[in-house]
Amino acid sequence: MNDIKSIDKEYIAGTYNRFDLQLVSGKGSILYDETGKSYIDMGSGIGVTAFGTADEEWKAAVNEQISKLQHTSNLYYTQPCALLAKTLCERTGMSKVFFSNSGAEANECAIKIARKYASKNKGADYFNIITIENSFHGRTLTTLAATGQAHYHELFNPLTPGFIHTPAEDIETLKVILAENKCAAIMVECIQGEGGVIPLSKDYLEGVAKLAKKHDILLIIDEVQTGNGRTGELYAYMNYDISPDLVSTAKGLGGGLPIGAVLINEKLQNILGFGDHGSTYGGNPVCCAAALSVINRIDEKLLCEVKEKSQFIFDAFENLKGVESVTGMGLMVGIKTTANSAEIVKECINKGVLCLTAKDKIRLLPALNIPMKELEKAVNIIKETIEERCN
Ligand SMILES: *Cc1c(COP(=O)(O)O)cnc(C)c1O
């Protein structure tokens, strides 16, 4: 059985530094390895399994659709695709949706919309897109260019031109960039995820939104990680007093099946025309049925529970010895410890808790419906491990 690890090492391209752990099944927020050992899942596959593993309601939605029609291409209409788009628009006030298969592709689409809008309305030389230093927007050559972390860029140059990075929380630098460059849009994560779970302040993001309006550039919010209930609101931008032009999302949207989306506001609803963009898998009926079941379950009651569980996590770690800071929102939490976070995460795996890291922090992204009992147990094990390691 352990053969799987050596087969994987021999045949899978070496891009992933996997933990020494093979997962075979799960139920809710509990996962099992090939020996039957159980783990509490505090990472949900990087914020993807929004309602945990093999959730009954999610499975029913997927099974019903997969036994009827698994794929059609975008040459034809299907019900899950249309109904998911309608639901997303009704829940956000946006006007149109484009479906992709991943977060990077959702961002690619948002960038194409911004470039087309600017070139039609301001001129072909207004192509620059501003993003924030330390951001993460994906792995394609264009979304890498958007990503404000140089270490991802090395060896892959030249990347797509036309991206300018600006430091977070520094509105003056942004003003200078806007004065000196012809820009189409600014794209931000409300909470930098891969960058270390760092939220943008209300003052800064609301200031960015005002400047975007003033300079007639689009505001793109990358909600690939923060979206779909993660922060205690349906989308993280709803924690701020802003109205984005474009919202990209993915990760938790499909609850474990690959789907991304760009939500497009009224002003931009007719920018994309026939042939401007497309995706063979985009809007796949099984992925859309899964996503529809996820979105329909993110109601006031669930969001309230997310906020309560968030408070529980913050309370548990904020004054703990060895913890320097606790950041994030909802069930997206970063914990900076005095000891090495990767070592703590490794030790937690031995003790039966799966956590993530982000930069030098421990990152927690549990399922939105993680039972309180399991959350308490996992938090205690993480606390105990931090206390052991940080003395
Ligand atoms: C994960 C992530 C992406 C990339 O999503 P993929 O589905 O891996 O392409 C883009 N932006 C943010 C903010 C992310 O967290």
Ligand as a Chemical Component Dictionary entry (heavy atoms), coordinates in Angstrom:
data_LIG
# 
_chem_comp.id                   LIG 
_chem_comp.type                 NON-POLYMER 
_chem_comp.pdbx_formal_charge   0 
_chem_comp.three_letter_code    LIG 
# 
loop_
_chem_comp_atom.comp_id 
_chem_comp_atom.atom_id 
_chem_comp_atom.alt_atom_id 
_chem_comp_atom.type_symbol 
_chem_comp_atom.charge 
_chem_comp_atom.model_Cartn_x 
_chem_comp_atom.model_Cartn_y 
_chem_comp_atom.model_Cartn_z 
_chem_comp_atom.pdbx_ordinal 
LIG C1 C1 C 0 -5.463 29.744 -4.898  1  
LIG C2 C2 C 0 -5.538 31.115 -5.398  2  
LIG C3 C3 C 0 -5.481 31.408 -6.777  3  
LIG C4 C4 C 0 -5.229 30.339 -7.805  4  
LIG O1 O1 O 0 -6.269 29.403 -7.869  5  
LIG P1 P1 P 0 -6.071 28.034 -8.691  6  
LIG O2 O2 O 0 -7.409 27.389 -8.615  7  
LIG O3 O3 O 0 -4.994 27.272 -7.998  8  
LIG O4 O4 O 0 -5.691 28.424 -10.068 9  
LIG C5 C5 C 0 -5.649 32.712 -7.174  10 
LIG N1 N1 N 0 -5.848 33.710 -6.285  11 
LIG C6 C6 C 0 -5.901 33.467 -4.955  12 
LIG C7 C7 C 0 -6.165 34.612 -4.020  13 
LIG C8 C8 C 0 -5.736 32.175 -4.466  14 
LIG O5 O5 O 0 -5.770 31.951 -3.146  15 
# 
loop_
_chem_comp_bond.comp_id 
_chem_comp_bond.atom_id_1 
_chem_comp_bond.atom_id_2 
_chem_comp_bond.value_order 
_chem_comp_bond.pdbx_ordinal 
LIG C1 C2 SING 1  
LIG C2 C3 SING 2  
LIG C2 C8 DOUB 3  
LIG C3 C4 SING 4  
LIG C3 C5 DOUB 5  
LIG C4 O1 SING 6  
LIG O1 P1 SING 7  
LIG P1 O2 DOUB 8  
LIG P1 O3 SING 9  
LIG P1 O4 SING 10 
LIG C5 N1 SING 11 
LIG N1 C6 DOUB 12 
LIG C6 C7 SING 13 
LIG C6 C8 SING 14 
LIG C8 O5 SING 15 
# 
